[in-house]
Amino acid sequence: MMNDLDRRIINHLQDGMPVCERPFATVAEQLNITEDRLIGRVQALLDDGTLSRFGPLYDVEKIGGIYSLVAMQVSREDIDNVISVINSYPEVAHNYERDHEFNLWFVVALDTTERLPSLLTDIEDRTGYRVYNMPKLDEYYVGLKFHA
């Protein structure tokens, strides 16, 4: 269960981190807490799974890259092996399993659009399963703010 401080931290961090020598100190001052407390709370939220990740989001398309959503139909007995293969690619931003005919989904972020076909072919070759590429057509931002 999140407390009021954790809600305030998550709400504040969604608006961005300052670019400076000590960004956590700057944010901590804005939240009226210490830098060590802020870092400790962010780490605790990561450790308990409340936050799945903490880091920058890059707009790869602005630098000539591409995002793509990819789906696979993987047999139950092979799912752990296929997940392990997919996780071995640094270009995979995240992946998740679903209770659906297409039971494995992941997002690929590449610095050039030309690399996408070869990467997906490589994943097919290594896993033995077909990949279904669904490149991003439009982008939507959905923010999540908590009442503190």
DSSP file (Angstrom, degrees, kcal/mol; ACC not computed):
  #  RESIDUE AA STRUCTURE BP1 BP2  ACC     N-H-->O    O-->H-N    N-H-->O    O-->H-N    TCO  KAPPA ALPHA  PHI   PSI    X-CA   Y-CA   Z-CA
    1    1 A M              0   0    0      0, 0.0     2,-0.2     0, 0.0     0, 0.0   0.000 360.0 360.0 360.0 125.9    0.0    0.0    0.0
    2    2 A M        -     0   0    0      1,-0.1     2,-0.2     4,-0.1    43,-0.0  -0.504 360.0-143.9 -76.8 142.2    1.5    3.3   -1.1
    3    3 A N     >  -     0   0    0     -2,-0.2     4,-2.1     1,-0.1     5,-0.2  -0.454  33.0 -94.3 -95.3 176.8    1.7    6.1    1.5
    4    4 A D  H  > S+     0   0    0      1,-0.2     4,-2.4     2,-0.2     5,-0.2   0.872 123.8  53.1 -60.9 -39.0    1.2    9.8    0.8
    5    5 A L  H  > S+     0   0    0      1,-0.2     4,-2.7     2,-0.2    -1,-0.2   0.936 108.4  49.6 -63.4 -45.6    4.9   10.5    0.3
    6    6 A D  H  > S+     0   0    0      1,-0.2     4,-2.6     2,-0.2     5,-0.2   0.897 110.9  50.4 -61.0 -39.5    5.2    7.7   -2.3
    7    7 A R  H  X S+     0   0    0     -4,-2.1     4,-2.7     2,-0.2   139,-0.3   0.924 111.2  48.5 -62.4 -44.3    2.2    9.1   -4.2
    8    8 A R  H  X S+     0   0    0     -4,-2.4     4,-2.5     2,-0.2    -2,-0.2   0.910 111.8  49.8 -62.8 -41.7    3.8   12.6   -4.2
    9    9 A I  H  X S+     0   0    0     -4,-2.7     4,-2.8     2,-0.2     5,-0.2   0.951 112.8  45.6 -62.4 -50.0    7.1   11.2   -5.4
   10   10 A I  H  X S+     0   0    0     -4,-2.6     4,-1.4     1,-0.2    -2,-0.2   0.923 114.2  48.8 -61.7 -44.9    5.5    9.2   -8.2
   11   11 A N  H  < S+     0   0    0     -4,-2.7     4,-0.4    -5,-0.2     3,-0.2   0.930 114.6  45.6 -59.0 -45.6    3.3   12.2   -9.3
   12   12 A H  H >< S+     0   0    0     -4,-2.5     3,-1.5     1,-0.2    -2,-0.2   0.911 109.6  52.9 -67.0 -43.6    6.3   14.6   -9.2
   13   13 A L  H >< S+     0   0    0     -4,-2.8     3,-1.5     1,-0.3    -1,-0.2   0.754  97.0  67.0 -68.8 -23.1    8.7   12.3  -11.1
   14   14 A Q  T 3< S+     0   0    0     -4,-1.4    -1,-0.3     1,-0.3    -2,-0.2   0.709  93.5  61.3 -68.0 -17.9    6.2   11.8  -13.9
   15   15 A D  T <  S-     0   0    0     -3,-1.5    -1,-0.3    -4,-0.4    -2,-0.2   0.444 120.9 -92.4 -88.0   0.4    6.7   15.5  -14.8
   16   16 A G    <   -     0   0    0     -3,-1.5    -1,-0.3    -4,-0.1    -2,-0.1  -0.220  31.0 -92.3 113.2 159.5   10.4   15.0  -15.4
   17   17 A M        -     0   0    0     -3,-0.1     2,-0.1    -2,-0.1     7,-0.1  -0.886  42.3-111.6-107.5 140.9   13.8   15.1  -13.7
   18   18 A P        -     0   0    0      0, 0.0     2,-1.0     0, 0.0     9,-0.1  -0.420  23.0-126.5 -68.8 147.3   15.9   18.2  -13.8
   19   19 A V        +     0   0    0     -2,-0.1     2,-0.3     3,-0.1     3,-0.0  -0.837  65.5 109.3 -95.6 101.3   19.1   18.1  -15.8
   20   20 A C  S    S-     0   0    0     -2,-1.0    -3,-0.0     1,-0.0     6,-0.0  -0.914  83.7 -81.9-160.1 179.1   21.7   19.2  -13.3
   21   21 A E  S    S+     0   0    0     -2,-0.3    -1,-0.0     1,-0.3    -2,-0.0   0.874 123.7  21.2 -64.3 -38.2   24.6   17.9  -11.2
   22   22 A R     >  +     0   0    0      1,-0.1     4,-1.8     2,-0.1     3,-0.3  -0.664  67.8 168.4-132.2  77.6   22.3   16.4   -8.4
   23   23 A P  H  > S+     0   0    0      0, 0.0     4,-2.5     0, 0.0     5,-0.2   0.853  78.5  54.6 -62.2 -35.7   18.8   15.9   -9.8
   24   24 A F  H  > S+     0   0    0      1,-0.2     4,-2.7     2,-0.2     5,-0.2   0.878 107.0  51.6 -66.8 -35.2   17.6   13.9   -6.8
   25   25 A A  H  > S+     0   0    0     -3,-0.3     4,-2.2     2,-0.2    -1,-0.2   0.910 110.5  48.9 -65.2 -41.2   18.7   16.7   -4.4
   26   26 A T  H  X S+     0   0    0     -4,-1.8     4,-1.8     2,-0.2    -2,-0.2   0.932 114.6  44.1 -64.2 -46.2   16.7   19.2   -6.5
   27   27 A V  H  X S+     0   0    0     -4,-2.5     4,-1.8     2,-0.2    -2,-0.2   0.913 111.3  54.4 -65.5 -42.2   13.6   17.0   -6.6
   28   28 A A  H  X>S+     0   0    0     -4,-2.7     5,-2.6     1,-0.2     4,-0.6   0.906 107.1  50.9 -58.6 -42.2   14.0   16.2   -2.9
   29   29 A E  H ><5S+     0   0    0     -4,-2.2     3,-0.9     1,-0.2    -1,-0.2   0.908 108.7  51.6 -61.7 -41.6   14.0   19.9   -2.1
   30   30 A Q  H 3<5S+     0   0    0     -4,-1.8    -1,-0.2     1,-0.2    -2,-0.2   0.824 113.8  44.2 -64.3 -30.6   10.9   20.5   -4.1
   31   31 A L  H 3<5S-     0   0    0     -4,-1.8    -1,-0.2     2,-0.1    -2,-0.2   0.453 113.2-120.8 -91.7  -2.4    9.2   17.6   -2.1
   32   32 A N  T <<5S+     0   0    0     -3,-0.9     2,-0.3    -4,-0.6    -3,-0.2   0.888  77.0 106.3  62.4  42.5   10.6   19.0    1.2
   33   33 A I  S   <S-     0   0    0     -5,-2.6    -1,-0.3    -6,-0.1     2,-0.2  -0.831  75.2 -86.9-134.9 176.2   12.5   15.8    2.0
   34   34 A T     >  -     0   0    0     -2,-0.3     4,-2.2     1,-0.1     5,-0.2  -0.492  30.3-119.7 -85.4 158.6   16.1   14.8    2.0
   35   35 A E  H  > S+     0   0    0      1,-0.2     4,-2.6     2,-0.2     5,-0.2   0.913 115.0  52.2 -59.9 -44.2   18.0   13.5   -1.1
   36   36 A D  H  > S+     0   0    0      1,-0.2     4,-2.4     2,-0.2    -1,-0.2   0.887 108.8  50.2 -62.1 -39.0   18.7   10.2    0.7
   37   37 A R  H  > S+     0   0    0      2,-0.2     4,-2.6     1,-0.2    -1,-0.2   0.921 110.8  49.3 -66.2 -42.4   15.1    9.7    1.6
   38   38 A L  H  X S+     0   0    0     -4,-2.2     4,-2.5     2,-0.2     5,-0.2   0.947 113.1  45.9 -61.4 -48.9   14.0   10.3   -2.0
   39   39 A I  H  X S+     0   0    0     -4,-2.6     4,-2.4     1,-0.2    -1,-0.2   0.910 113.4  50.8 -60.9 -41.8   16.5    7.8   -3.3
   40   40 A G  H  X S+     0   0    0     -4,-2.4     4,-2.3    -5,-0.2    -1,-0.2   0.891 110.8  47.8 -63.1 -41.0   15.6    5.3   -0.7
   41   41 A R  H  X S+     0   0    0     -4,-2.6     4,-2.4     2,-0.2    -2,-0.2   0.913 111.5  49.6 -68.9 -42.1   11.9    5.6   -1.4
   42   42 A V  H  X S+     0   0    0     -4,-2.5     4,-1.8     1,-0.2    -2,-0.2   0.932 112.9  48.0 -61.3 -44.3   12.4    5.2   -5.2
   43   43 A Q  H  X S+     0   0    0     -4,-2.4     4,-2.9    -5,-0.2    -2,-0.2   0.904 111.0  50.8 -62.7 -41.0   14.6    2.2   -4.6
   44   44 A A  H  X S+     0   0    0     -4,-2.3     4,-2.4     1,-0.2     6,-0.3   0.892 108.7  51.5 -63.9 -39.3   11.9    0.7   -2.2
   45   45 A L  H  <>S+     0   0    0     -4,-2.4     6,-2.5     2,-0.2     5,-0.9   0.843 113.3  45.4 -66.9 -33.2    9.2    1.2   -4.8
   46   46 A L  H ><5S+     0   0    0     -4,-1.8     3,-0.9     4,-0.2    -2,-0.2   0.914 112.5  51.2 -70.9 -44.6   11.4   -0.6   -7.4
   47   47 A D  H 3<5S+     0   0    0     -4,-2.9    -2,-0.2     1,-0.2    -3,-0.2   0.866 112.5  44.5 -63.3 -37.8   12.2   -3.4   -4.9
   48   48 A D  T 3<5S-     0   0    0     -4,-2.4    -1,-0.2    -5,-0.2    -2,-0.2   0.465 114.6-113.6 -89.6   1.3    8.6   -4.1   -4.0
   49   49 A G  T < 5S+     0   0    0     -3,-0.9    -3,-0.2     2,-0.3    -4,-0.1   0.465  83.6 120.9  86.4   0.8    7.4   -3.9   -7.6
   50   50 A T  S   <S+     0   0    0     -5,-0.9     2,-0.5    -6,-0.3    -4,-0.2   0.931  83.6  37.6 -61.0 -43.4    5.3   -0.8   -7.3
   51   51 A L  S    S-     0   0    0     -6,-2.5    -2,-0.3    -9,-0.1    -1,-0.2  -0.925  70.5-163.9-104.8 132.6    7.5    0.7  -10.0
   52   52 A S  S    S-     0   0    0     -2,-0.5     2,-0.3     1,-0.3    -1,-0.1   0.745  74.3  -5.0 -86.3 -24.0    8.7   -1.6  -12.7
   53   53 A R        -     0   0    0      2,-0.1     2,-0.4    -4,-0.0    -1,-0.3  -0.982  53.1-153.8-160.5 159.5   11.4    0.7  -13.9
   54   54 A F        +     0   0    0     -2,-0.3    -3,-0.0    -3,-0.1    -8,-0.0  -0.939  49.9  90.7-139.6 116.1   12.9    4.1  -13.3
   55   55 A G  S    S-     0   0    0     -2,-0.4    -2,-0.1     2,-0.0     2,-0.1  -0.977  71.2 -55.0 175.7 177.3   14.8    5.8  -16.1
   56   56 A P        -     0   0    0      0, 0.0     2,-0.5     0, 0.0    -2,-0.0  -0.338  37.2-140.5 -73.8 154.0   14.6    8.1  -19.1
   57   57 A L        -     0   0    0     -2,-0.1     2,-0.4     2,-0.0    -2,-0.0  -0.977  19.8-157.0-111.5 126.4   12.3    7.7  -22.0
   58   58 A Y        -     0   0    0     -2,-0.5     2,-1.2     3,-0.0     3,-0.1  -0.804  18.5-135.3-105.1 144.6   13.8    8.5  -25.3
   59   59 A D    >   -     0   0    0     -2,-0.4     3,-1.4     1,-0.2     4,-0.5  -0.760  26.5-178.9 -94.1  87.3   12.0    9.5  -28.5
   60   60 A V  G > >S+     0   0    0     -2,-1.2     5,-3.3     1,-0.3     3,-1.1   0.768  74.4  66.2 -63.2 -25.2   14.0    7.2  -30.8
   61   61 A E  G > 5S+     0   0    0      1,-0.3     3,-1.4     3,-0.2    -1,-0.3   0.824  92.4  60.8 -66.6 -29.6   12.0    8.5  -33.8
   62   62 A K  G < 5S+     0   0    0     -3,-1.4    -1,-0.3     1,-0.3    -2,-0.2   0.690 107.9  45.0 -70.0 -17.0   13.4   12.0  -33.4
   63   63 A I  G < 5S-     0   0    0     -3,-1.1    -1,-0.3    -4,-0.5    -2,-0.2   0.146 131.5 -90.5-111.0  18.4   16.9   10.5  -33.9
   64   64 A G  T < 5S+     0   0    0     -3,-1.4    49,-0.9     1,-0.2    -3,-0.2   0.561  89.2 119.4  91.3   9.0   15.9    8.3  -36.9
   65   65 A G      < -     0   0    0     -5,-3.3     2,-0.3    47,-0.2    46,-0.2  -0.092  50.0-130.8 -95.1-164.8   15.0    5.2  -35.0
   66   66 A I  E     -A  110   0A   0     44,-2.1    44,-2.8    46,-0.2     2,-0.4  -0.998   4.4-150.6-151.5 145.2   11.8    3.2  -34.6
   67   67 A Y  E     +A  109   0A   0     -2,-0.3    69,-1.1    42,-0.2     2,-0.3  -0.891  22.6 179.2-106.9 146.6    9.6    1.6  -31.9
   68   68 A S  E     -AB 108 135A   0     40,-1.9    40,-2.8    -2,-0.4     2,-0.4  -0.972  24.8-138.3-150.3 139.0    7.6   -1.5  -32.7
   69   69 A L  E     -AB 107 134A   0     65,-1.7    65,-3.0    -2,-0.3     2,-0.4  -0.802  26.5-166.5 -90.9 134.0    5.2   -3.7  -30.8
   70   70 A V  E     -AB 106 133A   0     36,-3.1    36,-2.5    -2,-0.4     2,-0.3  -0.967   6.0-165.8-127.6 138.4    5.8   -7.4  -31.5
   71   71 A A  E     -AB 105 132A   0     61,-2.1    61,-2.6    -2,-0.4     2,-0.3  -0.903   4.5-173.2-122.1 152.6    3.5  -10.4  -30.7
   72   72 A M  E     -AB 104 131A   0     32,-2.3    32,-1.8    -2,-0.3     2,-0.6  -0.983  24.0-138.3-140.8 152.8    4.2  -14.1  -30.7
   73   73 A Q        +     0   0    0     57,-0.5     2,-0.4    -2,-0.3    57,-0.2  -0.945  36.0 176.9-108.4 107.3    2.3  -17.3  -30.2
   74   74 A V        -     0   0    0     -2,-0.6     5,-0.1    27,-0.1    29,-0.1  -0.917  31.5-113.9-119.5 136.2    4.5  -19.5  -28.1
   75   75 A S    >>  -     0   0    0     -2,-0.4     3,-1.3     1,-0.1     4,-0.8  -0.351  29.6-117.2 -65.7 148.8    3.7  -22.9  -26.7
   76   76 A R  G >4 S+     0   0    0      1,-0.3     3,-0.8     2,-0.2     4,-0.4   0.865 113.4  54.5 -55.0 -41.1    3.4  -23.1  -22.9
   77   77 A E  G 34 S+     0   0    0      1,-0.2    -1,-0.3     2,-0.1     4,-0.2   0.705 113.0  42.3 -72.4 -17.5    6.3  -25.5  -22.6
   78   78 A D  G <> S+     0   0    0     -3,-1.3     4,-2.5     1,-0.1     5,-0.3   0.476  84.6  99.0-101.8  -4.0    8.7  -23.1  -24.5
   79   79 A I  H <X S+     0   0    0     -4,-0.8     4,-2.6    -3,-0.8     5,-0.2   0.879  82.1  48.5 -58.3 -44.7    7.6  -19.8  -23.0
   80   80 A D  H  > S+     0   0    0     -4,-0.4     4,-2.0     1,-0.2    -1,-0.2   0.905 113.5  47.7 -63.9 -40.9   10.5  -19.5  -20.5
   81   81 A N  H  > S+     0   0    0     -4,-0.2     4,-2.1     2,-0.2    -1,-0.2   0.922 113.0  47.7 -64.6 -44.2   13.1  -20.3  -23.1
   82   82 A V  H  X S+     0   0    0     -4,-2.5     4,-2.7     1,-0.2     5,-0.2   0.906 110.7  51.6 -65.7 -41.4   11.6  -17.8  -25.6
   83   83 A I  H  X S+     0   0    0     -4,-2.6     4,-2.8    -5,-0.3    -1,-0.2   0.912 108.6  52.2 -59.6 -42.1   11.4  -15.1  -22.9
   84   84 A S  H  X S+     0   0    0     -4,-2.0     4,-0.8    -5,-0.2    -2,-0.2   0.904 110.4  47.6 -61.8 -41.8   15.0  -15.7  -22.1
   85   85 A V  H >< S+     0   0    0     -4,-2.1     3,-1.0     2,-0.2     4,-0.3   0.947 113.4  47.5 -63.4 -47.8   16.0  -15.3  -25.8
   86   86 A I  H >< S+     0   0    0     -4,-2.7     3,-1.7     1,-0.3     6,-0.2   0.909 108.4  54.9 -61.5 -42.5   13.9  -12.1  -26.1
   87   87 A N  H 3< S+     0   0    0     -4,-2.8    -1,-0.3     1,-0.3    -2,-0.2   0.686  94.8  70.2 -65.4 -16.9   15.4  -10.6  -22.9
   88   88 A S  T << S+     0   0    0     -3,-1.0    -1,-0.3    -4,-0.8    -2,-0.2   0.621  81.2  87.1 -76.3 -11.1   18.9  -11.1  -24.3
   89   89 A Y    X   -     0   0    0     -3,-1.7     3,-1.6    -4,-0.3    -4,-0.0  -0.792  66.3-155.3 -91.8 120.6   18.4   -8.4  -26.9
   90   90 A P  T 3  S+     0   0    0      0, 0.0    -1,-0.1     0, 0.0    19,-0.0   0.717  92.4  67.7 -65.5 -17.8   19.2   -4.9  -25.5
   91   91 A E  T 3  S+     0   0    0     17,-0.1    18,-2.8    -3,-0.0     2,-0.7   0.623  76.9  96.2 -76.3 -12.8   16.8   -3.4  -28.1
   92   92 A V  E <   -C  108   0A   0     -3,-1.6    16,-0.2    -6,-0.2     3,-0.1  -0.703  55.5-170.3 -82.9 114.4   13.8   -5.0  -26.3
   93   93 A A  E     -     0   0A   0     14,-2.5     2,-0.3    -2,-0.7    -1,-0.2   0.912  65.7 -32.3 -72.5 -43.0   12.4   -2.3  -24.0
   94   94 A H  E     -C  107   0A   0     13,-0.8    13,-2.4     2,-0.0     2,-0.3  -0.961  55.4-156.2-167.2 159.7   10.1   -4.7  -22.2
   95   95 A N  E     -C  106   0A   0     -2,-0.3     2,-0.3    11,-0.2    11,-0.3  -0.974   8.8-171.9-141.3 158.8    8.1   -7.8  -22.7
   96   96 A Y  E     -C  105   0A   0      9,-3.0     9,-2.7    -2,-0.3     2,-0.3  -0.998  21.1-124.8-153.5 148.9    5.1   -9.4  -21.1
   97   97 A E  E     -C  104   0A   0     -2,-0.3     2,-0.3     7,-0.2     7,-0.2  -0.735  27.7-167.4 -95.1 141.4    3.1  -12.5  -21.2
   98   98 A R        -     0   0    0      5,-2.4     2,-1.5    -2,-0.3    -2,-0.0  -0.932  31.3-120.6-128.7 151.6   -0.7  -12.5  -21.8
   99   99 A D  S    S+     0   0    0     -2,-0.3     2,-0.3     5,-0.0     4,-0.1  -0.695  80.7  96.8 -87.8  83.6   -3.5  -15.0  -21.5
  100  100 A H  S    S-     0   0    0     -2,-1.5    -2,-0.1     1,-0.1     3,-0.0  -0.951  94.3 -91.7-161.2 165.2   -4.4  -14.8  -25.2
  101  101 A E  S    S+     0   0    0     -2,-0.3     2,-1.0     1,-0.2   -27,-0.1   0.921 128.2  51.0 -54.8 -44.9   -3.8  -16.6  -28.5
  102  102 A F  S    S+     0   0    0      1,-0.1   -29,-0.2   -29,-0.1    -1,-0.2  -0.838  79.1 171.5 -90.5 100.1   -0.9  -14.2  -28.9
  103  103 A N        +     0   0    0     -2,-1.0    -5,-2.4   -31,-0.5     2,-0.4   0.489  52.4  56.1 -99.1  -3.7    0.6  -14.8  -25.5
  104  104 A L  E     +AC  72  97A   0    -32,-1.8   -32,-2.3    -7,-0.2     2,-0.4  -0.985  59.8 174.4-133.4 125.8    4.0  -13.0  -25.6
  105  105 A W  E     +AC  71  96A   0     -9,-2.7    -9,-3.0    -2,-0.4     2,-0.3  -0.956   2.2 168.7-128.4 143.7    4.3   -9.3  -26.5
  106  106 A F  E     -AC  70  95A   0    -36,-2.5   -36,-3.1    -2,-0.4     2,-0.5  -0.990  27.4-128.2-152.0 159.9    7.4   -7.1  -26.5
  107  107 A V  E     -AC  69  94A   0    -13,-2.4   -14,-2.5    -2,-0.3   -13,-0.8  -0.922  18.4-158.0-111.6 132.7    8.5   -3.6  -27.6
  108  108 A V  E     -AC  68  92A   0    -40,-2.8   -40,-1.9    -2,-0.5     2,-0.5  -0.919   4.5-168.7-109.8 134.6   11.6   -3.1  -29.7
  109  109 A A  E     +A   67   0A   0    -18,-2.8     2,-0.3    -2,-0.4   -42,-0.2  -0.981  13.0 179.1-124.3 118.2   13.3    0.3  -29.8
  110  110 A L  E     -A   66   0A   0    -44,-2.8   -44,-2.1    -2,-0.5     3,-0.1  -0.884  34.6-137.2-122.1 150.3   16.0    0.6  -32.5
  111  111 A D  S    S+     0   0    0     -2,-0.3     2,-0.3   -46,-0.2    -1,-0.1   0.669  94.5  33.1 -79.7 -16.3   18.3    3.5  -33.4
  112  112 A T  S >  S-     0   0    0    -46,-0.1     3,-0.8     1,-0.1     4,-0.3  -0.997  70.6-138.4-137.6 145.5   17.7    2.9  -37.2
  113  113 A T  G >  S+     0   0    0    -49,-0.9     3,-1.1    -2,-0.3   -48,-0.1   0.788  99.6  68.3 -69.8 -27.0   14.6    1.7  -39.0
  114  114 A E  G 3  S+     0   0    0      1,-0.2     4,-0.5     2,-0.1    -1,-0.2   0.763  92.2  59.8 -65.4 -25.3   16.7   -0.5  -41.3
  115  115 A R  G <> S+     0   0    0     -3,-0.8     4,-2.2     1,-0.2    -1,-0.2   0.679  83.6  82.3 -78.1 -18.0   17.7   -2.8  -38.4
  116  116 A L  H <> S+     0   0    0     -3,-1.1     4,-2.5    -4,-0.3     5,-0.3   0.924  88.2  48.6 -59.5 -51.5   14.1   -3.9  -37.6
  117  117 A P  H  > S+     0   0    0      0, 0.0     4,-2.2     0, 0.0    -1,-0.2   0.911 114.2  46.1 -57.7 -42.5   13.6   -6.7  -40.2
  118  118 A S  H  > S+     0   0    0     -4,-0.5     4,-2.2     2,-0.2    -2,-0.2   0.881 112.0  51.2 -69.3 -36.1   17.0   -8.4  -39.4
  119  119 A L  H  X S+     0   0    0     -4,-2.2     4,-2.2     2,-0.2    -1,-0.2   0.936 112.2  46.0 -64.4 -45.5   16.4   -8.2  -35.7
  120  120 A L  H  X S+     0   0    0     -4,-2.5     4,-2.3     1,-0.2    -2,-0.2   0.881 112.1  51.1 -66.8 -37.3   12.9   -9.8  -36.0
  121  121 A T  H  X S+     0   0    0     -4,-2.2     4,-2.7    -5,-0.3    -1,-0.2   0.902 108.9  52.3 -63.4 -40.4   14.2  -12.5  -38.4
  122  122 A D  H  X S+     0   0    0     -4,-2.2     4,-2.6     2,-0.2    -2,-0.2   0.909 108.7  49.6 -62.4 -42.4   17.0  -13.2  -35.8
  123  123 A I  H  X S+     0   0    0     -4,-2.2     4,-2.2     2,-0.2     6,-0.4   0.919 111.7  49.0 -63.5 -42.8   14.4  -13.6  -33.1
  124  124 A E  H  X S+     0   0    0     -4,-2.3     4,-2.8     1,-0.2     5,-0.3   0.931 112.7  48.0 -60.4 -45.6   12.4  -16.0  -35.3
  125  125 A D  H  < S+     0   0    0     -4,-2.7    -2,-0.2     1,-0.2    -1,-0.2   0.903 115.0  44.4 -63.1 -41.9   15.5  -18.0  -36.1
  126  126 A R  H  < S+     0   0    0     -4,-2.6    -1,-0.2    -5,-0.2    -2,-0.2   0.810 124.2  33.0 -74.8 -30.0   16.6  -18.3  -32.5
  127  127 A T  H  < S-     0   0    0     -4,-2.2    -2,-0.2     2,-0.2    -3,-0.2   0.743  93.8-131.9 -98.5 -25.7   13.2  -19.1  -31.1
  128  128 A G  S  < S+     0   0    0     -4,-2.8     2,-0.4    -5,-0.3    -3,-0.1   0.585  71.6 111.2  81.5   9.8   11.6  -21.1  -33.9
  129  129 A Y  S    S-     0   0    0     -6,-0.4    -1,-0.3    -5,-0.3    -2,-0.2  -0.916  71.3-112.6-120.5 145.3    8.4  -19.0  -33.6
  130  130 A R        -     0   0    0     -2,-0.4   -57,-0.5   -57,-0.2     2,-0.4  -0.461  27.0-143.8 -71.6 142.7    7.0  -16.4  -36.0
  131  131 A V  E     -B   72   0A   0     -2,-0.1     2,-0.6   -59,-0.1   -59,-0.2  -0.871   1.4-148.2-106.7 144.9    6.9  -12.8  -34.9
  132  132 A Y  E     -B   71   0A   0    -61,-2.6   -61,-2.1    -2,-0.4     2,-0.4  -0.937  15.9-151.1-114.1 107.8    4.1  -10.4  -35.7
  133  133 A N  E     +B   70   0A   0     -2,-0.6   -63,-0.2   -63,-0.2   -65,-0.0  -0.648  18.1 177.6 -85.6 130.0    5.4   -6.9  -36.2
  134  134 A M  E     -B   69   0A   0    -65,-3.0   -65,-1.7    -2,-0.4     3,-0.1  -0.721  17.6-156.6-131.2  81.4    3.0   -4.1  -35.4
  135  135 A P  E     -B   68   0A   0      0, 0.0   -67,-0.2     0, 0.0     2,-0.2  -0.212  29.6 -95.8 -62.6 149.5    4.9   -0.8  -35.8
  136  136 A K        +     0   0    0    -69,-1.1     3,-0.1     1,-0.2   -69,-0.1  -0.435  40.2 175.4 -66.2 130.4    3.6    2.3  -34.0
  137  137 A L        +     0   0    0      1,-0.4     2,-0.3    -2,-0.2    -1,-0.2   0.781  69.3  11.3-101.4 -41.3    1.3    4.4  -36.1
  138  138 A D        -     0   0    0      2,-0.0     2,-0.4     0, 0.0    -1,-0.4  -0.931  69.6-135.5-134.8 157.4    0.3    7.0  -33.5
  139  139 A E        -     0   0    0     -2,-0.3     2,-0.4    -3,-0.1    -3,-0.0  -0.950  17.5-175.6-119.7 138.1    1.5    7.9  -30.0
  140  140 A Y        -     0   0    0     -2,-0.4     2,-0.5     2,-0.0    -2,-0.0  -0.986  15.4-144.6-130.2 140.6   -0.6    8.6  -27.0
  141  141 A Y        -     0   0    0     -2,-0.4     2,-0.5     2,-0.0    -2,-0.0  -0.919  14.0-175.5-106.7 126.1    0.4    9.6  -23.5
  142  142 A V        -     0   0    0     -2,-0.5     2,-0.2     2,-0.0    -2,-0.0  -0.950  11.1-161.5-120.8 109.3   -1.5    8.3  -20.6
  143  143 A G        -     0   0    0     -2,-0.5     2,-0.5     2,-0.0    -2,-0.0  -0.559   6.5-150.0 -87.9 154.7   -0.4    9.8  -17.3
  144  144 A L        +     0   0    0     -2,-0.2     2,-0.4  -134,-0.1  -130,-0.1  -0.947  19.0 176.8-127.7 109.2   -1.1    8.2  -13.9
  145  145 A K        -     0   0    0     -2,-0.5     2,-0.3  -131,-0.0  -137,-0.1  -0.914  15.0-147.8-115.4 142.6   -1.5   10.6  -11.0
  146  146 A F        -     0   0    0     -2,-0.4     2,-0.5  -139,-0.3  -135,-0.1  -0.808  21.6-113.2-108.3 146.2   -2.4    9.6   -7.5
  147  147 A H              0   0    0     -2,-0.3  -140,-0.1     1,-0.1  -139,-0.1  -0.680 360.0 360.0 -74.8 123.2   -4.3   11.6   -4.9
  148  148 A A              0   0    0     -2,-0.5    -1,-0.1  -141,-0.1  -140,-0.1   0.416 360.0 360.0-101.1 360.0   -1.9   12.3   -2.1
